[in-house]
Amino acid sequence: MNYTPLGEKRAFRIASRPFFLTVLALSVGGGCWQQREDQLIVYTALDREFSEPILQDFTHETGIQVAAVYDLEANKTVGLTNRILRERNRPRCNVFWNNEILNTLRLQKEGLLDIYVSPQAQHYPSEFQSDDFTWYGFAARARVLLVNTQIVSPEDYPQSVLDLAEPRWKDRVGIAKPLFGTTATHAACLFAFWGSEQAKEFFLRVRDNAKVKVGNKQVAQAVSGGELAFGLTDTDDAIMEIENGFPVEIVYPDQGDDAIGTLFIPNTLSILRSHQVREAPCRLVDYLLSREVEIKLAQGRSAQIPLHNEVDIEFRLQSPQTVKAMKANFSRAAEQWDGAARFLRRHFVNPD
């Protein structure tokens, strides 16, 4: 296998993705590296308990040592992204394993991501990979409503994210601070989908109606513990409360004919640009995009949702193939994020 990041070929116009892939496969003869490496640095926002065993398996299979950098639950994606931005002139990170997509797109916009055409790309939906081959999505989570079944009767279950702003649930619903992680990505997608004015109105109502927690895990725990009737969280945090025996149930929101659908947010992989061209990062990206890793992540405690088209196992959660998925424009969401973030920071961090 030859590994070929194409960071120096950005001027090449990619007119047709299938044609480009064919030409590249035929034209690339040598590797993308001058000497073999036995170590790489990975910044990962996926919880250590889930990502570390996968990285250890990679080392066991390839002999390539991985030095992983993790961050805090409340700001881990933003913290790692800002670190990469600070290090842009002397990059240390080889591969960024993000647990969402918004901040990966920020790095793409800054021109910090290298181009790599992974042979695994053919197994993933086009909406979960970049047109310029700078990032790949895999192992998704859904944004769901977790409901305490001892507090809310089935006929009163929330059916939409809009229910977070319903006055009848005031102070009995929860959301994570919408400035970090998947909650920030969700907010950005709503700004892009609804438009700025409708999104601002919604989040002002949520601010006045809901309890704002540090993170999605805290929202899920507040629901399972009876503090909240329901809350917006991720499927990995939700399923842990279910499998720990708490009286909670997952609702996939916005499934009606005219509804926007449930948002699925993938983990994303990208190789950072540097002056050295490396084989090891390419091998890790291919490994993480493999069917075997998607199965491991799906069968693990976090129940990541497979996107690989050859994963045919039964898994515990719904997928974009089994429920109505939101047609999110992630690129547009990233473009609108700076303005959305200023608004959300003002009203969720420094309210009037």
Beta strands, then each sheet from edge to edge (+ up, - down):
strand 1: 39-44
strand 2: 65-69
strand 3: 95-98
strand 4: 136-148
strand 5: 173-176
strand 6: 211-213
strand 7: 230-234
strand 8: 248-251
strand 9: 264-271
sheet 1: 2+ 1+ 3+ 9- 4+ 7- 5- 6-
sheet 2: 2+ 1+ 3+ 9- 4+ 8-
end
